[in-house]
Amino acid sequence: MSDQRDHYDVLGVKRGASPEEIRNAHRSLARKYHPDMNKSDDAAERFNEVQLAYDVLSDTEKRAQYDRFGHAGPNTPPSGAGGGGNWQDLSPDDFESIFGDSFGRRGRSAGGGGSGFGGFGGFGGFGGGEPRGGPTKGRDIEHELEVGFAASVFGGMETIRMGSPDGEPVSIDVRIPPGVQSGSTLRVRGKGLAGSHGGPQGDLLLQVKVGRHPWFTRDGLDLSVMVPVTIVEAALGGEVTVPLMKGTATLRIPPGVRSGAKLRLKGKGIVDTKEKAGDLYAVLEIVAPKADDLAEDDRETLASIGERLPNPRSLVAWAGEIPND
């Protein structure tokens, strides 16, 4: 391998360089020549050269043999052999050493082979299992996206900020479809890792987490809301106004309703992208009046009514277990 450059020259360090100087030189040059950041024709070749030099000089035994025998050393792998010099075999630990924490840790690379580097995860093209020479699509990235409750119902746009290969944050606009639920995955095409050898860019996969609402809860496309009613409304029935996510609706309460009853307003829930509508469930809560809200004659009237009403506790199973005093 007479045409092979000296490993020290490749890294730009002296022959007596310390391990720290070698690591720093490797980190700087690997960032400079990584094919996903450097689009020049010889970037991959230069990166492989840097990786091979670091593979040898960062290992005490290999470095000693190289200092003694040069490229002909018995344990020094030739360029392109299985000694770790190819950029497609760059490990996640090597990646973190080169690029540090500039990508955060919130995202992770989807598709295996190198994960855990947030924002843009890792770099497409390393992992060892991809075909070399032909166009290869970049890896997909997974990222969590918290969506407001209203946006999950009506849809809208969300802007997310993520890391990028050059360490600078980038903003990506994401369309939120109406009816999206927690656990859904939104795909943003072409916002993943760069492809190799002219292959297309991967996709961004957003794992949706829907925020809470102060009044409403949801189950699929159905919404539920708690509706307080008076003892008179519960006993005699009537009509009350209930909130919707947009506007209000009139709810008819049947006479004799019990606390906890769920009354359905058909089609008043969430409408998804397929025009399928869920329902709204009004969960009734009977609210007794406070003593201060009752006049003396009101209390007398209620007491008189109470004497004529059946005892509701006589209908429950445990009533017969209580001894009569």
LUMMARNU-201824 format. One record per residue: residue number from 1; residue in three letters; x, y, z of N, C-alpha, C, O in turn. Coordinates in steps of 0.1 Angstrom, whole numbers. Layout:
N
{NUM Ala {X Y Z} {X Y Z} {X Y Z} {X Y Z}},
...
# end
This chain:
325
{1 Met {8 -12 0} {0 0 0} {9 12 0} {7 21 9}},
{2 Ser {18 14 -10} {27 25 -10} {20 38 -13} {26 48 -9}},
{3 Asp {8 38 -18} {1 50 -21} {-7 55 -9} {-14 65 -10}},
{4 Gln {-7 47 2} {-15 51 13} {-8 62 21} {4 61 23}},
{5 Arg {-15 72 25} {-10 83 33} {-6 79 47} {-13 70 53}},
{6 Asp {3 86 52} {7 84 66} {-5 87 75} {-11 98 74}},
{7 His {-8 79 85} {-19 81 94} {-18 94 101} {-28 101 104}},
{8 Tyr {-6 97 106} {-4 110 113} {-7 122 104} {-13 132 108}},
{9 Asp {-2 121 91} {-5 132 82} {-20 133 79} {-25 144 78}},
{10 Val {-27 122 78} {-41 122 76} {-48 130 87} {-57 138 84}},
{11 Leu {-45 127 99} {-51 134 111} {-45 148 113} {-50 156 121}},
{12 Gly {-34 151 107} {-27 164 109} {-21 165 123} {-21 176 128}},
{13 Val {-16 155 128} {-9 155 142} {5 150 140} {9 143 131}},
{14 Lys {13 154 151} {27 149 151} {27 134 155} {18 129 161}},
{15 Arg {39 128 153} {40 113 156} {39 111 172} {36 100 176}},
{16 Gly {43 121 179} {42 120 194} {29 125 200} {29 128 212}},
{17 Ala {19 127 192} {6 133 196} {0 125 207} {1 112 207}},
{18 Ser {-6 132 217} {-13 125 228} {-26 119 223} {-32 123 213}},
{19 Pro {-32 109 231} {-45 104 227} {-56 115 226} {-65 114 217}},
{20 Glu {-55 125 235} {-65 135 234} {-64 143 221} {-74 147 215}},
{21 Glu {-51 146 217} {-49 153 204} {-54 145 193} {-60 151 183}},
{22 Ile {-52 132 193} {-57 124 182} {-72 123 182} {-78 124 171}},
{23 Arg {-79 122 194} {-93 123 194} {-99 136 189} {-109 136 181}},
{24 Asn {-93 147 193} {-98 160 188} {-96 161 173} {-105 166 166}},
{25 Ala {-85 157 168} {-83 158 153} {-93 149 146} {-99 153 136}},
{26 His {-95 137 151} {-105 128 145} {-119 134 145} {-126 133 135}},
{27 Arg {-123 140 156} {-136 145 157} {-138 157 147} {-148 157 140}},
{28 Ser {-128 165 146} {-129 177 137} {-130 172 122} {-138 177 115}},
{29 Leu {-121 163 119} {-121 159 105} {-133 150 101} {-137 151 90}},
{30 Ala {-137 142 110} {-149 133 107} {-161 142 105} {-169 139 96}},
{31 Arg {-163 153 113} {-174 162 110} {-173 168 97} {-182 170 89}},
{32 Lys {-160 172 93} {-158 179 81} {-161 170 68} {-166 175 59}},
{33 Tyr {-157 158 69} {-158 149 57} {-169 139 57} {-171 131 48}},
{34 His {-178 139 68} {-189 129 68} {-197 131 55} {-201 143 52}},
{35 Pro {-200 121 48} {-208 122 35} {-221 128 36} {-227 134 27}},
{36 Asp {-228 128 48} {-241 134 50} {-240 149 52} {-250 156 52}},
{37 Met {-227 154 55} {-225 168 57} {-217 174 46} {-218 186 43}},
{38 Asn {-209 166 39} {-200 171 29} {-204 164 16} {-202 152 14}},
{39 Lys {-209 171 6} {-214 165 -7} {-203 165 -18} {-206 162 -29}},
{40 Ser {-190 168 -14} {-180 167 -25} {-178 153 -29} {-181 143 -21}},
{41 Asp {-172 151 -41} {-171 138 -47} {-162 129 -38} {-164 116 -38}},
{42 Asp {-152 134 -32} {-142 126 -25} {-145 126 -10} {-136 121 -2}},
{43 Ala {-156 130 -5} {-159 131 9} {-159 117 16} {-153 116 26}},
{44 Ala {-165 107 9} {-166 94 15} {-152 88 16} {-148 81 26}},
{45 Glu {-144 90 5} {-130 85 6} {-122 91 16} {-114 85 24}},
{46 Arg {-123 105 18} {-115 111 28} {-120 107 42} {-112 106 51}},
{47 Phe {-133 105 44} {-138 101 57} {-133 87 60} {-129 85 72}},
{48 Asn {-133 78 50} {-128 65 53} {-113 65 57} {-109 58 66}},
{49 Glu {-106 74 51} {-92 76 54} {-90 81 68} {-81 76 75}},
{50 Val {-98 90 72} {-97 95 86} {-101 84 96} {-95 83 106}},
{51 Gln {-112 77 93} {-116 66 102} {-105 55 103} {-103 50 114}},
{52 Leu {-99 52 92} {-88 42 93} {-76 46 101} {-71 39 109}},
{53 Ala {-73 59 99} {-62 65 107} {-65 65 122} {-56 61 130}},
{54 Tyr {-77 69 125} {-81 69 139} {-82 55 145} {-78 53 157}},
{55 Asp {-87 46 137} {-88 32 142} {-74 26 146} {-73 19 156}},
{56 Val {-64 30 139} {-50 25 142} {-44 33 153} {-39 27 163}},
{57 Leu {-45 47 152} {-37 55 162} {-44 56 175} {-38 60 185}},
{58 Ser {-57 53 176} {-64 53 189} {-62 40 197} {-65 40 209}},
{59 Asp {-57 30 191} {-54 17 197} {-39 16 200} {-31 17 191}},
{60 Thr {-36 15 213} {-22 15 217} {-13 4 210} {-2 7 205}},
{61 Glu {-19 -8 209} {-11 -19 203} {-10 -17 188} {1 -18 182}},
{62 Lys {-21 -13 181} {-20 -10 167} {-10 1 164} {-3 1 154}},
{63 Arg {-11 12 172} {-2 23 170} {12 20 171} {21 24 164}},
{64 Ala {15 12 181} {29 7 183} {34 -1 171} {46 1 167}},
{65 Gln {26 -10 166} {30 -17 154} {31 -8 142} {40 -10 134}},
{66 Tyr {22 2 141} {23 11 129} {36 19 130} {43 22 120}},
{67 Asp {39 24 142} {51 32 144} {64 24 140} {74 29 136}},
{68 Arg {63 11 142} {75 2 140} {75 -3 125} {86 -3 119}},
{69 Phe {63 -7 120} {63 -13 107} {57 -5 96} {58 -8 84}},
{70 Gly {50 6 100} {43 14 90} {30 6 85} {25 -2 92}},
{71 His {26 9 72} {14 3 67} {15 -12 65} {5 -19 63}},
{72 Ala {28 -17 65} {30 -32 63} {28 -40 76} {30 -52 76}},
{73 Gly {25 -33 87} {23 -40 100} {13 -51 99} {3 -50 92}},
{74 Pro {17 -63 106} {8 -75 104} {-6 -73 109} {-15 -80 105}},
{75 Asn {-8 -64 118} {-21 -62 124} {-28 -49 120} {-38 -46 125}},
{76 Thr {-23 -43 109} {-29 -31 105} {-37 -34 93} {-32 -38 82}},
{77 Pro {-50 -33 93} {-59 -37 82} {-58 -27 70} {-56 -15 72}},
{78 Pro {-58 -32 58} {-58 -23 46} {-70 -15 45} {-81 -18 51}},
{79 Ser {-69 -4 38} {-81 5 36} {-92 -3 30} {-91 -10 20}},
{80 Gly {-104 -1 36} {-116 -8 31} {-118 -22 37} {-129 -28 35}},
{81 Ala {-108 -27 44} {-110 -40 51} {-118 -39 63} {-123 -28 67}},
{82 Gly {-120 -50 70} {-129 -51 82} {-124 -44 94} {-128 -48 105}},
{83 Gly {-115 -35 93} {-109 -29 105} {-116 -17 110} {-112 -10 120}},
{84 Gly {-128 -14 105} {-136 -3 111} {-134 10 103} {-138 20 108}},
{85 Gly {-127 10 91} {-124 22 85} {-135 27 76} {-134 39 72}},
{86 Asn {-145 20 72} {-155 24 63} {-166 33 70} {-170 29 81}},
{87 Trp {-170 44 64} {-179 53 71} {-193 46 73} {-200 50 81}},
{88 Gln {-196 36 65} {-209 29 66} {-209 20 79} {-220 16 84}},
{89 Asp {-197 17 85} {-197 9 97} {-194 18 109} {-191 12 120}},
{90 Leu {-196 31 108} {-194 39 120} {-204 36 130} {-216 35 128}},
{91 Ser {-199 34 142} {-208 30 153} {-215 42 160} {-210 53 158}},
{92 Pro {-226 39 167} {-232 50 174} {-223 57 184} {-224 69 186}},
{93 Asp {-214 50 191} {-204 56 200} {-195 65 193} {-192 76 197}},
{94 Asp {-190 60 181} {-182 69 173} {-189 82 169} {-184 93 169}},
{95 Phe {-202 80 165} {-210 91 161} {-211 101 172} {-209 113 169}},
{96 Glu {-214 97 184} {-215 106 195} {-202 113 198} {-202 125 202}},
{97 Ser {-191 105 197} {-178 111 199} {-175 123 189} {-169 133 192}},
{98 Ile {-180 120 176} {-177 130 166} {-186 142 167} {-182 154 167}},
{99 Phe {-199 140 169} {-209 150 168} {-214 155 182} {-222 165 182}},
{100 Gly {-210 148 192} {-213 153 206} {-228 153 208} {-235 144 203}},
{101 Asp {-233 163 216} {-247 164 219} {-255 174 211} {-265 179 215}},
{102 Ser {-249 178 199} {-255 188 192} {-269 185 186} {-277 193 182}},
{103 Phe {-273 172 187} {-286 167 182} {-295 165 194} {-307 161 191}},
{104 Gly {-292 167 206} {-301 164 217} {-303 149 219} {-296 141 213}},
{105 Arg {-313 145 226} {-316 131 228} {-331 128 228} {-335 118 233}},
{106 Arg {-339 137 222} {-353 135 222} {-358 125 211} {-368 118 213}},
{107 Gly {-351 125 200} {-356 116 189} {-348 104 189} {-338 102 196}},
{108 Arg {-351 94 180} {-343 82 179} {-345 78 164} {-355 79 158}},
{109 Ser {-334 72 159} {-334 67 145} {-343 55 144} {-341 45 151}},
{110 Ala {-352 55 135} {-361 43 133} {-355 35 121} {-351 41 111}},
{111 Gly {-355 22 123} {-350 14 113} {-338 6 117} {-333 -2 109}},
{112 Gly {-334 7 129} {-323 -1 135} {-310 4 131} {-308 12 122}},
{113 Gly {-300 -3 137} {-286 -1 132} {-279 11 138} {-268 14 133}},
{114 Gly {-284 19 147} {-277 30 152} {-288 40 157} {-294 46 148}},
{115 Ser {-289 42 169} {-300 49 174} {-296 59 185} {-284 61 188}},
{116 Gly {-307 66 190} {-305 73 203} {-300 87 201} {-297 93 211}},
{117 Phe {-298 92 189} {-293 106 188} {-304 115 184} {-309 115 173}},
{118 Gly {-309 123 194} {-321 130 193} {-321 140 181} {-311 141 174}},
{119 Gly {-332 147 179} {-333 156 168} {-332 148 155} {-342 141 152}},
{120 Phe {-321 148 148} {-319 141 136} {-313 127 138} {-308 121 129}},
{121 Gly {-314 122 151} {-312 108 155} {-297 104 152} {-289 106 161}},
{122 Gly {-294 99 141} {-281 95 137} {-280 99 123} {-287 107 118}},
{123 Phe {-270 94 116} {-268 97 102} {-271 85 93} {-267 74 96}},
{124 Gly {-279 87 82} {-282 76 73} {-269 71 67} {-259 78 65}},
{125 Gly {-269 58 64} {-258 52 57} {-248 44 66} {-240 37 60}},
{126 Phe {-249 45 79} {-241 36 87} {-249 26 94} {-261 28 97}},
{127 Gly {-243 14 96} {-251 3 102} {-246 -10 96} {-249 -21 102}},
{128 Gly {-240 -10 85} {-233 -22 79} {-242 -31 71} {-237 -40 64}},
{129 Gly {-256 -28 71} {-264 -37 64} {-270 -32 51} {-278 -38 44}},
{130 Glu {-265 -20 47} {-270 -14 35} {-262 -17 23} {-250 -18 24}},
{131 Pro {-268 -18 11} {-260 -21 -1} {-251 -9 -4} {-255 2 -3}},
{132 Arg {-239 -12 -8} {-230 -1 -12} {-230 1 -27} {-230 -9 -34}},
{133 Gly {-229 13 -31} {-227 16 -45} {-240 21 -51} {-240 30 -59}},
{134 Gly {-252 15 -47} {-264 20 -53} {-271 30 -44} {-268 31 -32}},
{135 Pro {-281 37 -50} {-289 47 -42} {-296 40 -30} {-302 29 -32}},
{136 Thr {-295 46 -18} {-301 40 -6} {-309 51 1} {-303 62 3}},
{137 Lys {-321 49 4} {-329 58 11} {-324 61 25} {-320 51 31}},
{138 Gly {-325 73 29} {-320 76 43} {-330 70 53} {-341 67 50}},
{139 Arg {-325 69 65} {-333 63 76} {-344 73 80} {-343 85 79}},
{140 Asp {-355 67 85} {-365 75 91} {-361 79 105} {-353 72 112}},
{141 Ile {-367 89 110} {-365 94 124} {-378 94 131} {-388 98 126}},
{142 Glu {-378 90 144} {-389 91 152} {-388 103 162} {-377 106 167}},
{143 His {-399 110 164} {-398 122 173} {-412 123 180} {-422 121 173}},
{144 Glu {-413 127 192} {-426 129 199} {-431 142 196} {-424 152 196}},
{145 Leu {-444 143 193} {-451 156 190} {-463 157 200} {-472 149 199}},
{146 Glu {-462 167 208} {-474 170 217} {-483 179 210} {-480 190 205}},
{147 Val {-496 175 209} {-506 183 201} {-516 188 211} {-521 180 220}},
{148 Gly {-520 200 210} {-531 206 218} {-544 199 216} {-546 193 205}},
{149 Phe {-553 199 226} {-565 191 225} {-574 197 214} {-579 189 206}},
{150 Ala {-575 210 212} {-583 216 202} {-577 212 188} {-585 209 179}},
{151 Ala {-564 212 187} {-558 209 174} {-561 194 170} {-562 190 159}},
{152 Ser {-561 185 181} {-564 171 178} {-578 169 173} {-582 159 167}},
{153 Val {-587 178 177} {-601 177 173} {-604 183 159} {-610 177 151}},
{154 Phe {-598 196 157} {-601 203 145} {-590 202 134} {-592 206 123}},
{155 Gly {-578 197 139} {-567 198 130} {-561 211 130} {-565 221 136}},
{156 Gly {-550 213 123} {-543 225 122} {-528 223 118} {-524 213 113}},
{157 Met {-520 233 122} {-506 233 119} {-498 234 132} {-501 242 140}},
{158 Glu {-487 226 133} {-478 227 144} {-464 229 138} {-461 223 128}},
{159 Thr {-456 237 145} {-442 239 141} {-433 233 152} {-434 236 164}},
{160 Ile {-425 224 147} {-415 217 157} {-401 222 153} {-398 225 142}},
{161 Arg {-393 222 163} {-379 225 162} {-370 213 165} {-372 207 176}},
{162 Met {-361 210 156} {-353 198 158} {-338 202 155} {-336 212 148}},
{163 Gly {-329 193 159} {-315 195 156} {-313 191 141} {-321 185 135}},
{164 Ser {-302 195 136} {-298 192 122} {-284 187 122} {-276 189 131}},
{165 Pro {-279 182 110} {-265 177 110} {-255 187 113} {-244 184 118}},
{166 Asp {-257 200 110} {-247 210 113} {-249 216 127} {-242 226 130}},
{167 Gly {-257 210 135} {-259 214 149} {-268 226 151} {-271 229 162}},
{168 Glu {-273 232 140} {-283 243 141} {-297 238 141} {-300 228 134}},
{169 Pro {-306 243 150} {-320 239 150} {-327 243 137} {-324 254 132}},
{170 Val {-336 235 133} {-344 238 121} {-359 237 125} {-363 229 134}},
{171 Ser {-367 244 118} {-382 244 121} {-389 237 110} {-386 238 98}},
{172 Ile {-398 228 114} {-406 220 104} {-421 222 107} {-425 220 118}},
{173 Asp {-428 226 97} {-443 227 98} {-449 214 95} {-447 207 86}},
{174 Val {-458 210 104} {-465 197 104} {-480 200 103} {-485 207 112}},
{175 Arg {-487 194 94} {-501 195 93} {-507 184 102} {-504 172 101}},
{176 Ile {-516 188 111} {-523 179 120} {-537 176 115} {-545 185 114}},
{177 Pro {-540 164 111} {-553 160 106} {-563 161 117} {-560 157 129}},
{178 Pro {-576 164 115} {-586 164 125} {-589 150 130} {-589 140 122}},
{179 Gly {-591 149 143} {-594 135 149} {-582 127 153} {-583 116 157}},
{180 Val {-570 133 151} {-557 126 155} {-558 122 170} {-563 130 178}},
{181 Gln {-552 110 173} {-553 106 187} {-539 103 192} {-529 102 185}},
{182 Ser {-538 103 206} {-525 99 212} {-522 85 207} {-530 76 206}},
{183 Gly {-509 83 204} {-504 70 198} {-504 70 183} {-498 60 178}},
{184 Ser {-511 79 177} {-510 80 162} {-496 83 157} {-489 90 165}},
{185 Thr {-493 80 145} {-480 83 139} {-483 92 127} {-490 88 118}},
{186 Leu {-477 103 126} {-478 112 115} {-465 111 107} {-454 112 113}},
{187 Arg {-465 110 94} {-454 108 86} {-451 121 78} {-460 126 71}},
{188 Val {-440 127 79} {-436 139 71} {-425 134 62} {-414 132 66}},
{189 Arg {-429 133 49} {-420 127 39} {-408 136 36} {-409 149 35}},
{190 Gly {-396 130 35} {-384 138 31} {-378 146 42} {-370 155 39}},
{191 Lys {-382 144 55} {-376 151 65} {-368 142 75} {-365 146 86}},
{192 Gly {-364 131 70} {-356 122 78} {-341 124 75} {-337 135 72}},
{193 Leu {-333 113 76} {-319 114 73} {-316 114 58} {-324 108 50}},
{194 Ala {-305 120 54} {-301 120 40} {-298 106 35} {-293 98 42}},
{195 Gly {-302 104 23} {-299 91 16} {-284 91 12} {-277 101 12}},
{196 Ser {-279 79 8} {-265 78 3} {-265 74 -11} {-275 68 -17}},
{197 His {-255 78 -18} {-253 75 -32} {-265 80 -41} {-269 73 -50}},
{198 Gly {-270 92 -37} {-280 98 -45} {-294 93 -41} {-304 96 -48}},
{199 Gly {-295 85 -31} {-309 80 -26} {-317 91 -20} {-312 101 -16}},
{200 Pro {-330 89 -19} {-339 99 -14} {-337 100 2} {-332 91 8}},
{201 Gln {-341 111 7} {-341 114 21} {-352 106 28} {-362 103 23}},
{202 Gly {-349 101 40} {-359 94 48} {-370 103 53} {-371 115 49}},
{203 Asp {-379 97 61} {-391 104 66} {-390 107 81} {-382 101 88}},
{204 Leu {-397 117 85} {-399 120 99} {-412 114 104} {-422 117 99}},
{205 Leu {-411 105 114} {-422 99 120} {-425 105 134} {-417 104 143}},
{206 Leu {-437 111 135} {-441 118 147} {-450 110 155} {-461 107 150}},
{207 Gln {-447 107 167} {-455 100 176} {-464 110 184} {-458 118 192}},
{208 Val {-477 109 182} {-486 120 187} {-489 117 202} {-492 106 206}},
{209 Lys {-489 128 210} {-493 128 224} {-503 140 225} {-499 151 224}},
{210 Val {-516 137 227} {-526 148 228} {-526 153 242} {-527 146 252}},
{211 Gly {-526 166 243} {-527 173 256} {-541 172 263} {-550 168 256}},
{212 Arg {-542 176 275} {-555 175 282} {-563 188 280} {-558 198 275}},
{213 His {-576 186 282} {-586 198 281} {-592 200 295} {-594 190 302}},
{214 Pro {-595 212 299} {-600 214 312} {-614 209 314} {-618 206 326}},
{215 Trp {-622 207 304} {-636 202 305} {-638 188 299} {-645 179 305}},
{216 Phe {-633 186 287} {-636 174 279} {-625 163 281} {-613 166 283}},
{217 Thr {-630 151 280} {-621 140 278} {-626 133 265} {-637 135 260}},
{218 Arg {-617 124 260} {-621 118 247} {-617 103 248} {-608 99 254}},
{219 Asp {-625 96 240} {-623 82 238} {-625 79 223} {-636 78 218}},
{220 Gly {-614 78 215} {-616 78 201} {-621 91 196} {-616 101 198}},
{221 Leu {-633 90 189} {-639 101 183} {-650 107 193} {-657 117 190}},
{222 Asp {-652 100 204} {-663 104 213} {-657 114 224} {-646 112 228}},
{223 Leu {-665 124 228} {-661 133 238} {-671 131 250} {-682 127 248}},
{224 Ser {-666 134 262} {-674 134 274} {-672 147 281} {-661 152 282}},
{225 Val {-682 152 288} {-681 164 296} {-691 162 308} {-702 157 306}},
{226 Met {-686 167 319} {-694 166 331} {-704 178 331} {-701 189 329}},
{227 Val {-717 175 334} {-728 185 334} {-735 185 348} {-741 175 351}},
{228 Pro {-733 195 356} {-740 196 369} {-755 199 367} {-758 207 358}},
{229 Val {-764 192 375} {-778 195 374} {-783 196 389} {-777 191 398}},
{230 Thr {-794 204 390} {-800 205 403} {-808 193 407} {-812 185 398}},
{231 Ile {-812 192 420} {-821 181 424} {-834 182 417} {-841 172 414}},
{232 Val {-839 194 414} {-852 196 408} {-851 192 393} {-860 185 388}},
{233 Glu {-840 195 386} {-838 191 372} {-837 176 371} {-842 170 362}},
{234 Ala {-830 170 381} {-829 156 381} {-842 149 384} {-845 138 378}},
{235 Ala {-850 154 393} {-863 148 396} {-874 150 386} {-881 141 382}},
{236 Leu {-875 163 381} {-886 166 372} {-882 166 357} {-890 166 348}},
{237 Gly {-869 166 354} {-864 166 340} {-864 181 335} {-868 190 343}},
{238 Gly {-860 183 323} {-859 196 318} {-849 197 307} {-844 186 302}},
{239 Glu {-845 209 303} {-835 211 293} {-824 220 298} {-827 230 305}},
{240 Val {-812 217 295} {-800 225 299} {-791 227 287} {-791 219 278}},
{241 Thr {-783 237 288} {-773 240 277} {-760 234 281} {-755 236 292}},
{242 Val {-754 227 272} {-741 221 274} {-731 226 264} {-734 229 253}},
{243 Pro {-718 226 268} {-708 231 258} {-704 220 248} {-704 208 251}},
{244 Leu {-700 224 236} {-694 216 226} {-680 222 224} {-676 232 230}},
{245 Met {-672 215 217} {-658 220 214} {-660 233 206} {-651 242 206}},
{246 Lys {-670 235 199} {-673 247 192} {-688 250 193} {-696 243 187}},
{247 Gly {-692 260 201} {-706 263 203} {-712 255 215} {-705 250 224}},
{248 Thr {-725 255 215} {-733 248 225} {-744 239 219} {-746 240 207}},
{249 Ala {-750 231 228} {-761 223 224} {-771 222 235} {-767 224 247}},
{250 Thr {-784 219 232} {-794 217 242} {-795 203 245} {-797 194 236}},
{251 Leu {-795 200 258} {-796 186 263} {-809 184 271} {-812 192 280}},
{252 Arg {-817 174 267} {-829 171 273} {-826 161 284} {-821 150 282}},
{253 Ile {-830 164 297} {-828 156 308} {-842 149 311} {-851 155 314}},
{254 Pro {-842 135 311} {-854 128 315} {-857 129 330} {-848 130 338}},
{255 Pro {-870 129 334} {-873 129 348} {-867 117 356} {-866 106 350}},
{256 Gly {-863 119 368} {-858 108 376} {-844 103 373} {-841 92 376}},
{257 Val {-836 111 366} {-823 107 362} {-814 106 375} {-816 113 385}},
{258 Arg {-804 98 374} {-795 96 385} {-781 102 383} {-777 104 371}},
{259 Ser {-774 106 393} {-761 111 392} {-752 101 386} {-752 89 389}},
{260 Gly {-744 105 376} {-735 96 369} {-741 91 356} {-734 84 348}},
{261 Ala {-754 94 353} {-760 90 341} {-753 96 329} {-748 108 330}},
{262 Lys {-751 89 318} {-745 94 306} {-756 96 295} {-762 86 291}},
{263 Leu {-758 108 291} {-767 111 280} {-760 115 268} {-750 122 268}},
{264 Arg {-764 109 257} {-757 110 244} {-763 121 235} {-775 121 233}},
{265 Leu {-754 129 229} {-757 138 219} {-751 132 206} {-739 134 204}},
{266 Lys {-758 126 198} {-753 119 186} {-747 129 176} {-752 139 173}},
{267 Gly {-735 125 172} {-728 133 161} {-722 146 166} {-717 153 158}},
{268 Lys {-721 148 179} {-716 160 184} {-702 159 190} {-696 167 197}},
{269 Gly {-695 148 186} {-682 145 190} {-672 151 180} {-673 162 175}},
{270 Ile {-661 143 178} {-651 147 168} {-653 141 155} {-658 130 153}},
{271 Val {-651 149 145} {-652 145 131} {-638 143 125} {-630 152 125}},
{272 Asp {-635 131 120} {-622 128 115} {-621 131 100} {-630 137 94}},
{273 Thr {-610 128 94} {-607 131 80} {-616 124 70} {-618 128 59}},
{274 Lys {-622 113 75} {-631 105 67} {-646 109 69} {-655 102 65}},
{275 Glu {-648 121 75} {-661 126 78} {-669 117 88} {-681 118 88}},
{276 Lys {-663 109 95} {-669 101 105} {-670 108 118} {-660 114 123}},
{277 Ala {-682 109 124} {-684 118 136} {-686 109 148} {-694 99 148}},
{278 Gly {-680 113 159} {-682 106 172} {-694 113 179} {-700 122 173}},
{279 Asp {-697 109 191} {-708 114 199} {-702 122 211} {-691 121 215}},
{280 Leu {-711 130 217} {-708 137 229} {-716 131 240} {-728 129 239}},
{281 Tyr {-710 127 251} {-716 121 263} {-716 131 274} {-705 135 279}},
{282 Ala {-728 135 279} {-729 144 290} {-731 135 303} {-740 128 304}},
{283 Val {-721 136 312} {-721 128 324} {-727 137 335} {-722 147 339}},
{284 Leu {-739 133 340} {-747 142 349} {-741 140 364} {-738 129 368}},
{285 Glu {-741 152 370} {-737 152 384} {-748 160 392} {-749 172 390}},
{286 Ile {-755 153 400} {-766 160 408} {-759 168 419} {-752 162 427}},
{287 Val {-762 181 420} {-756 190 430} {-767 194 439} {-777 201 436}},
{288 Ala {-766 190 452} {-775 194 462} {-773 209 466} {-762 213 466}},
{289 Pro {-784 216 469} {-782 230 473} {-776 231 487} {-777 222 495}},
{290 Lys {-768 242 488} {-762 245 502} {-773 249 511} {-783 255 507}},
{291 Ala {-771 247 524} {-781 251 534} {-784 266 533} {-795 270 535}},
{292 Asp {-774 274 531} {-775 288 531} {-784 293 519} {-789 304 519}},
{293 Asp {-785 284 509} {-793 288 497} {-808 285 499} {-816 289 490}},
{294 Leu {-811 279 510} {-825 275 512} {-832 284 522} {-826 286 533}},
{295 Ala {-843 289 519} {-851 296 529} {-858 286 538} {-858 274 536}},
{296 Glu {-863 291 549} {-869 282 559} {-880 274 553} {-881 262 556}},
{297 Asp {-889 280 546} {-900 272 540} {-895 262 529} {-902 252 527}},
{298 Asp {-884 265 523} {-878 255 513} {-874 243 521} {-876 232 516}},
{299 Arg {-867 245 532} {-863 234 540} {-875 225 545} {-874 213 545}},
{300 Glu {-885 232 549} {-897 225 554} {-903 217 543} {-908 206 545}},
{301 Thr {-904 223 531} {-909 216 519} {-901 203 516} {-907 193 513}},
{302 Leu {-888 205 516} {-879 194 513} {-881 183 523} {-881 171 520}},
{303 Ala {-882 187 536} {-883 177 546} {-896 169 545} {-897 157 547}},
{304 Ser {-907 176 541} {-920 170 539} {-919 160 527} {-925 149 528}},
{305 Ile {-912 164 517} {-911 155 505} {-903 143 509} {-906 132 505}},
{306 Gly {-892 145 517} {-884 134 521} {-891 124 529} {-888 112 528}},
{307 Glu {-900 128 537} {-908 119 545} {-917 110 536} {-920 98 540}},
{308 Arg {-921 114 525} {-930 107 516} {-922 98 506} {-928 88 501}},
{309 Leu {-909 101 504} {-901 93 494} {-896 80 500} {-894 80 512}},
{310 Pro {-895 70 492} {-889 57 497} {-874 59 501} {-868 68 495}},
{311 Asn {-870 52 510} {-856 52 514} {-847 45 504} {-849 33 502}},
{312 Pro {-838 53 497} {-830 46 486} {-821 36 491} {-817 27 484}},
{313 Arg {-817 37 504} {-807 27 509} {-813 13 511} {-806 3 513}},
{314 Ser {-827 13 512} {-833 0 514} {-832 -9 501} {-835 -21 502}},
{315 Leu {-828 -3 490} {-827 -11 478} {-813 -17 476} {-811 -25 466}},
{316 Val {-803 -13 484} {-789 -18 482} {-787 -31 490} {-794 -33 500}},
{317 Ala {-777 -39 486} {-775 -52 492} {-771 -52 506} {-776 -60 514}},
{318 Trp {-763 -42 510} {-758 -42 524} {-769 -37 534} {-766 -37 546}},
{319 Ala {-781 -32 529} {-790 -26 539} {-795 -37 549} {-797 -33 560}},
{320 Gly {-796 -49 545} {-801 -59 554} {-791 -64 564} {-795 -71 573}},
{321 Glu {-778 -60 562} {-768 -64 572} {-767 -54 583} {-760 -57 593}},
{322 Ile {-773 -43 583} {-772 -33 593} {-783 -35 604} {-795 -35 600}},
{323 Pro {-780 -38 616} {-790 -40 626} {-798 -28 629} {-793 -17 629}},
{324 Asn {-811 -30 633} {-819 -19 636} {-817 -16 651} {-818 -24 660}},
{325 Asp {-815 -3 654} {-813 1 668} {-827 3 674} {-827 7 686}},
# end
